Every structure is written in structure tokens, then in C-alpha cells.
Amino acid sequence: MEFGGLSWVFTLENGEDESEGVGDEGVEEIEDLVAVGLSLLTLSAVIPSFTHPSCYSNSNTATSCHPPQYQVILFFCSLYLVAIAQGGHRTCVQAFGADQFDGQDPEESKSKSSFFNWWLFGLCGGSICSQLILTYIQDNLNWGLGFGIPCVCTVLALAVFLLGRKNYRYSRCDDNINPFGSFLRVLVAAVRNRRATPPTATVDEEGEAPLLPTGSNQFRFLNKALVIEADNSMEGWVTCNVSEVEEAKAVLRLVPIWATCIIYGTVYAQYHTFFTKQGATMDRKIGKGFQIPPASLQFFTSFSVLLFIPIYDRLLVPMARNFTKIPSGITMLQRIGIGIVLSMIAMVVAALVEMERLETAIDSKIVDIPKATIPMSVWWLVPQYILFGISNVFTRVGLQEFFYEQMPNRLRSVGLALYLSIFGVGNLLSSFLISGIEKVTGGDGQQSWFSNNLNRAHLDYFYWLLAILLAVGFVVYLYFAKSFIYSR
């Protein structure tokens, strides 16, 4: 359901932008792929044999029913198609939406910064609809209807997107230079000229020798790609131009920031998993008979984003802008850092709540009764969910804008893919970390930190460990952020 409003990118006055990026053709094709994938997913759920009477038995003996092989293949192919489409959709459509704003215009520069805020707002709005509405429909009414609604929403979003084709600013790339080839050419040229002395200036077409751009002393070895070589058989030639070298440097500058933010992606994975597992052991009653599903607590993260983004965009940013004179209020790296600190606080709160939960289990003498409900309200978990939501407003949005703005124009979609990879790699590292801790702490017949009996486990230790890792990562992040040179 996250697809629903994503194609409602900002449309401005008719005009063309000479900057390079993604055009609407790629976004349209990816939207089509999303619609096709969801259509096939809906079809796989409504094919009659999935609910054939023979799949059920009137006897007390459980009867298994296996759908035909072709239906299984259709189901998984549609899932993979949606996943592939999402991978392209969330990078291209973000870059295309941000391309509608002219970064050289002061007013539009402010709007571009707000665009990433409202992007997350729409994303979380779709997530809330999915968590509250689609989950209920799929569990209680019909899976076909549960898949069909987001399919229809995606088709409507595609129609709205197509209606604005004439009003979009189209990006163009007239030089037809492969940005990946240009990056590799700079690296190869620098290695080939590794014994040469890097220049401090280069000669332009008019014979003048302007100094290299500010920040050229960073990754200075790449300046060797500008060295004019000569041999006995041919005249001297310049292997790469200044723009290509500076673009290569801009890409390399992002690597330390990307690496130091991976720990944030690792911590981000926890509120989908262990937070939910904690909630399942606690008192979730509302009123006399209704119980909150543990996974529904994730609603508070999305809701806090919806609540805080208008406050941040309309109140905090204008106030900060008066002091800093920066269109976005604070710099992108400052915004990312604030979010990392908030996530650190969230993990500390989570550890303290888990300690309280374990103490309550001991006091209630139900430590060895894992299915017993601990007499502690599930609302204790809400603060850590809210803190994660607010940290998303800072770090996730800051990372989106950072990897869009600081990548070379031709690689902006790749920059947003790098942003998404932080969370993919973070989830992967979270799995490795948990597996490693499980082996270390669960040896010799001992209860591991992640014991199936959560009352014997020690999630609080794990949360403290993550808070420490965040603190160390934040110090390293500050080191690289302090020396970072913005390309724009």
C-alpha cells in the first residue's frame, strides 16, 4: 500500500531543465511493472482452486490442500515482480520528483528540501492504511480484495502521473557519457599515473590555468588522472577532464557516510522484530475483550512521522532558517546526526523497558511460563516506537536528500539506491549479529539472549549493545561529517 500516493510528484510551470537525471519514461515503465505485479498477485489469490471445497474437511482431522504448481509459480513470480518494481520505483520516482525543483532558485530550493519531508509523510500514510485497513481485510474478509485494493490504487496513481506529463520538467543528457565508465576511467587513469605529480591547476581551452575546485586536495591522488602524458610516438594528451575527476571525488566522499550509517540501518530493523516479540508477552487488552495485535504497535512509528513532519517542516525549519540562513534550516549531515542520536536514545529506552518487563515477570513468578501474560501494559513500548518515528524524520529524510544532492547529476537515482541499501545491508548485518550472539551466549546449555522463552532471554543486553554500537558509529560519523565538503 506504499505505492498509492508516490506518483503524486510536484508539478511546476511548463519548462525544461537542463540538469541531468531521470526522465518520466523510466518512472512510467516502473509504475506499469508495479501494476502488473499487483494484478498477478490479485489473480493468484482469486483463482477458484485456491478455495476449492476439497481443501476443507468436515471431520475433526486436519486436511491439507496443495494448490496446483502453476498457481504457486504465479504467486511467487508476482511477488518477485513487485519486489523488483519496488527497487526501481522508490529510487527513480524520488529522483524524478526532486528534479522538478531548480536548486539554483532560492525559493525552489526550500521547496526541494520540503519535498523529501512530505515524501516520507505520504509513505507513512500509505503504511498506516496498510496496517489498519488492508491487514484487517486480508485476515477477516478476502485475500483477493486485500491485494486488489493496492492494485487499483497503483493504477489510479499511474493515471494521475500520466495526466501531468506536459507539466513536468524533463531532464536531459546531451553528452551521452556513461557515468560509470567516466568514474572507472578516472580511477584507471589515476592508477596508471600513480608515479606522476598531481597538478594544482589545469589548462582550459583558452590557455588559462584556473585553480582546481575547492576540495580538490581531498582524494588528491585522483588529480593524477589530469596529468598530461607524452611518449615517443604521440603528442601529450589529457586523460580525464576536471569535471570527471570532481564527480569521481564526489562519489568517494559519500562512502564513509554510507558506511557509518549502516549501524543505524541495523538498529532500524529491531522495531519490526524484537519490539513486536516483547509486545506479544505483555498485557494488550483495551476495554473488556479486545486485544491489540503486537504488530499493530508499529502504527505508532508511522503515526509519529505523520504528526512530526508538519511540525518540523512548518515550524522548526523556518525558525532554524532565521539563524542559519540555510534554506533547509540545518545541513543534511546535521539532520542525519540528530536522527542517529534519537535512535540511540530509543535503544536506551527500549533496554530500560525490557529490564522493567523482566523484573515484572520475576515478581509475578511467571518466568518459566512463557505463554503467560506479564502484568505490564503494552503501552510501555509506545515511547520507543515514537522515538524511532521521530528519528526517521531526521535520519531517513536527511539521507534521502543527502544522497540525491551530493551525487553527480547523472547518478542521482543510483544515490537514492545507495540510501535504500543502508537499510538492506543493515537488516543483513542484524541477522548476522543475532546469529553470532546466539552462538556465543547460547553455548553449554545456557539460555541465550534470544531464548524462545523471552522471560529467560536478555533483549535488554542486546539493546544496550546496539546503543553502544550507535554511540561508536556516531563518533566515527562526526569525524567524517566534519571534514565532508559539499559538492553543491
PEZI-V248617 format. One record per backbone hydrogen bond with DSSP energy under -1.0 kcal/mol. CO is the residue of the C=O (numbers start at 0). NH is the residue of the N-H. If there is no record, write none. Layout:
BEGIN
co,nh
CO,NH
CO,NH
END
This chain:
BEGIN
co,nh
2,5
4,7
6,8
18,171
23,27
24,28
25,29
26,30
27,31
28,32
29,33
30,34
31,35
32,36
33,37
34,38
35,39
36,40
37,41
38,42
39,43
41,45
42,46
46,49
47,50
51,54
52,55
67,71
68,72
69,73
70,74
71,75
72,76
73,77
74,78
75,79
76,80
77,81
78,82
79,83
80,84
81,85
82,86
83,87
84,88
85,89
87,91
88,92
90,94
91,95
92,96
93,97
94,98
96,99
97,100
101,104
104,108
105,109
106,110
107,111
108,112
109,113
110,114
111,115
113,117
114,118
115,119
116,120
117,121
118,122
119,123
120,124
121,125
122,126
123,127
124,128
125,129
126,130
127,131
128,132
128,133
129,134
132,136
133,137
134,138
135,139
136,140
136,141
141,145
142,146
143,147
144,148
146,150
147,151
148,152
149,153
150,154
151,155
152,156
153,157
154,158
155,159
156,160
157,161
158,162
161,164
163,166
177,181
178,182
179,183
180,184
181,185
182,186
183,187
184,188
185,189
186,190
187,191
188,192
190,193
192,195
199,211
203,206
207,203
209,201
212,215
214,217
218,221
219,222
220,223
221,224
222,225
223,226
228,236
233,230
236,228
240,244
241,245
242,246
243,247
244,248
245,249
246,250
247,251
248,252
253,257
254,258
255,259
256,260
260,264
261,265
262,266
263,267
266,269
269,272
269,274
272,276
273,277
274,278
275,279
277,280
278,281
280,373
282,377
283,291
289,285
292,295
293,296
294,297
295,298
296,299
297,301
298,302
299,303
300,304
301,305
302,306
303,307
304,308
307,311
308,312
309,313
310,314
310,315
311,316
314,318
315,319
316,320
317,321
319,323
320,324
325,328
327,329
330,334
331,335
332,336
333,337
334,338
335,339
336,340
337,341
338,342
339,343
340,344
341,345
342,346
343,347
344,348
345,349
346,350
347,351
348,352
349,353
350,354
351,355
352,356
353,357
354,358
355,359
356,360
357,361
358,362
359,363
360,365
361,364
365,368
368,371
373,375
375,282
376,379
377,380
380,384
381,385
382,386
383,387
384,388
385,389
386,390
387,391
388,392
389,393
390,394
391,396
393,397
394,398
395,399
396,400
397,401
398,402
399,403
400,404
401,405
407,410
408,411
410,414
411,415
412,416
413,417
414,418
415,419
416,420
419,423
420,424
421,425
422,426
423,427
424,428
425,429
426,430
427,431
428,432
429,433
430,434
431,435
432,436
433,437
434,438
435,439
436,440
437,441
442,445
447,450
448,457
451,453
452,455
457,461
458,462
459,463
460,464
461,465
462,466
463,467
464,468
465,469
466,470
467,471
468,472
469,473
470,474
471,475
472,476
473,477
474,478
475,479
476,480
477,481
478,482
END
